[in-house]
Amino acid sequence: DTGSAAAVPINEVDIAYVTPVTVGTPPQTLMLDLDTGSSDLWVFSSLTPSSQVRGQEIYSPAKSSTSKLLSGHTWSIRYGDGSGSRGTVYTDNFTIGGLEVESQAVQTAQEVSSSFTQEQSLDGLVGLGFSTLNTVRPSSQLTFFDNARPKLDEEVFTADLKYHATGSYDFGFIDRAKYTGNITYTPVQQSPGYWTHSLSGYAVGSGAFQSTQIQGISDTGTTLLYLPTAIVTAYYRQVQGAQNSQYYGGYVFPCSSTLPTFTFGIEGARFTIPASYINYTRISPTSSTCYGGLQSSSGLGINIFGDVALKAAFVVFSGTNPPRIGFGTK
Ligand SMILES: O=C(NNC1=NCCC1)c1ccc(Br)cc1
């Protein structure tokens, strides 16, 4: 089997992408954020306090003839940006892009943090990290990808995220029409559960490529690209008026700046992030100061190859043994 579904940016700066999924019988459609940086599948639900729901679609297990309570099981998750949610668990039929998993663990939120309440076009998340990260207790649950694996034509899913446009997620096949040339693969270290791998180096604009191993995680659920301070300062040194603002919590610069491109390596292959992806957003709607899509990872303890980097490539997440990740030019 295979599946294919849209990845739709939820606002004009691509802060996150959502994908239509269906849960239950008859199918209830929700728009979920497919997130390779976590491994819980949770949804706004009939159990979410109405004070915490602002425009989201909700899953009502009582309206599904195939829902079953996973008795005595709860979950609680905290994301890297400080957001979080918690609740109870049902199993039900779950479909993405025509690919169905029967009795998928669907984690129903009984509490969500304010940043989820405020994101009215995001109805929950589908974790696509390794199942070891799942927070359901007393027994942890499998991700949609792990459940779908036995029926997939190929043990892969792919992400084709786009700048200010709708892209796609595919399951079980690699669509040759979505990239040119070959996919370059590199090993993944799956502990503690992220898609952890290394870049082979980087270049700022037309500068020389610096060959240096940079370990981090490819995370579709993180908006920006977070790299070591030395690399980030070298980048913004090329931007007149750029500064690392304590007030705004990162590098800002005049929106009129001409930014350099940023190139990263995967083994021998090179992927260039256009300057426009790094001119991320105005710090407020009427400001002429802009916030960068490339920021320092020094506070995080790990480098994160978020959407700003991933949307510059066609990315293959391969669940083979051993797992690997592949990047193709598009
Ligand atoms: O939470 C993480 N990724 N996904 C999401 N962020 C916000 C909502 C979903 C995340 C994972 C690992 C590290 Br290290 C930093 C961040």
The ligand as a Tripos MOL2 file, in Angstrom:
@<TRIPOS>MOLECULE
LIG
   16    17     1     0     0
SMALL
NO_CHARGES

@<TRIPOS>ATOM
      1 O1          9.3120   19.6000   19.7980 O.2       1 LIG1
      2 C1         10.0860   19.3490   18.9170 C.2       1 LIG1
      3 N1          9.6780   19.1780   17.6170 N.am      1 LIG1
      4 N2          8.3540   19.1790   17.2830 N.pl3     1 LIG1
      5 C2          7.5260   20.1960   17.6390 C.2       1 LIG1
      6 N3          7.8920   21.3650   18.0820 N.2       1 LIG1
      7 C3          6.7280   22.1990   18.3640 C.3       1 LIG1
      8 C4          5.5110   21.3400   18.1470 C.3       1 LIG1
      9 C5          6.0170   20.0880   17.5260 C.3       1 LIG1
     10 C6         11.5240   19.1910   19.1940 C.ar      1 LIG1
     11 C7         12.0830   17.9490   19.2220 C.ar      1 LIG1
     12 C8         13.4120   17.8250   19.5690 C.ar      1 LIG1
     13 C9         14.1370   18.9580   19.8510 C.ar      1 LIG1
     14 BR1        15.9460   18.7940   20.3300 Br        1 LIG1
     15 C10        13.5870   20.2080   19.8100 C.ar      1 LIG1
     16 C11        12.2460   20.3350   19.4570 C.ar      1 LIG1
@<TRIPOS>BOND
     1     1     2 2
     2     2     3 1
     3     2    10 1
     4     3     4 1
     5     4     5 1
     6     5     6 2
     7     5     9 1
     8     6     7 1
     9     7     8 1
    10     8     9 1
    11    10    11 ar
    12    10    16 ar
    13    11    12 ar
    14    12    13 ar
    15    13    14 1
    16    13    15 ar
    17    15    16 ar
@<TRIPOS>SUBSTRUCTURE
     1 LIG1         1 GROUP 0 **** ****
